[in-house]
Amino acid sequence: MEGFQPMPEKITEQDRRLLDALQDNCRLSNQDLAERVGMSTSACWRRVRALEEAGLIRRYAALLDVEKSGLGFQAIVHVMLTRHDHRHVDTFIAEIRRRSEVLDCYSTTGEADYHLRVVCRDLAAYNRFLEDFLFRLPGIANVRTNLVLKDIKQHSAVPVQAGQG
């Protein structure tokens, strides 16, 4: 295919500038993006397309203010399963992926098997999430909740280093 630029084995400095600019504002026009990183518009478009096709850019999103969107309750939830029966694990993962209250879910080492970041309208909504959903999943041994008192740092951009790959 003419003009196709395969993903290099390493991220270049130009890629880093593109990715940083897109993470800062993914609504930049191709022309504004090209100007910001010092590329021609056609080269910029091809490079962004190659980064998308290589899977480095997974998707574009708008980041909302949690409180202004009516979700003033945030918690970090630590979940332990009774045992690692694949049916329990598969069910847990599938059900967690369906719940909009769960913004993040990480499988981790240590005391808890999973760490969730959960947002709800208020404490009553969180209690409904626990009672009507989480506690009803098979294989749940223990759930521990840490309330988020204040956002100190919330950042979605991934630090990009040139030369990585």
Residue pairs with C-beta under 8 A, 6 or more apart in sequence:
3 42
3 46
4 46
4 50
5 46
5 47
5 49
5 50
6 50
6 54
7 50
7 51
7 53
7 54
7 56
8 15
8 165
9 165
10 162
10 163
10 164
10 165
11 19
11 56
11 160
11 161
11 162
11 163
11 164
11 165
12 162
13 162
14 37
14 38
14 39
14 47
15 47
15 51
15 160
15 162
16 160
16 161
16 162
17 36
17 37
17 38
18 33
18 37
18 39
18 44
18 47
18 48
18 51
19 51
19 56
19 57
19 158
19 160
20 157
20 160
21 28
21 33
21 36
21 37
22 28
22 33
22 48
22 57
22 60
23 156
23 157
23 158
23 160
24 157
26 60
26 61
28 36
30 41
30 44
30 45
30 48
31 41
33 44
33 48
34 40
34 41
34 43
34 44
34 45
37 44
39 47
48 57
51 57
63 156
66 72
66 74
66 119
70 121
71 119
71 120
71 121
72 121
72 122
73 119
73 120
73 121
73 122
73 123
73 125
73 126
73 147
74 117
74 118
74 119
74 147
74 148
74 151
75 117
75 118
75 120
75 126
75 145
75 146
75 147
75 148
76 115
76 116
76 117
76 118
76 145
76 146
76 148
77 115
77 116
77 117
77 118
77 134
77 143
77 144
77 145
77 146
78 111
78 112
78 114
78 115
78 142
78 143
78 144
78 145
78 146
79 92
79 112
79 113
79 114
79 115
79 116
79 134
79 140
79 142
79 143
80 111
80 112
80 113
80 140
80 141
80 142
80 143
81 88
81 89
81 92
81 113
81 114
81 139
81 140
81 141
82 88
82 139
82 140
82 141
83 139
84 113
85 139
87 138
87 139
88 137
88 138
88 139
89 139
91 137
91 138
91 139
92 114
92 137
92 139
92 140
93 105
95 133
95 137
96 102
96 105
96 114
96 116
97 105
99 129
99 133
101 118
101 119
101 120
101 125
101 129
102 116
102 117
102 118
103 117
103 118
103 119
104 115
104 116
104 117
105 114
105 115
105 116
105 117
106 114
106 115
106 116
107 113
107 114
108 114
108 115
112 142
112 144
118 126
118 129
120 126
120 129
126 145
130 143
130 145
134 140
134 143
135 143
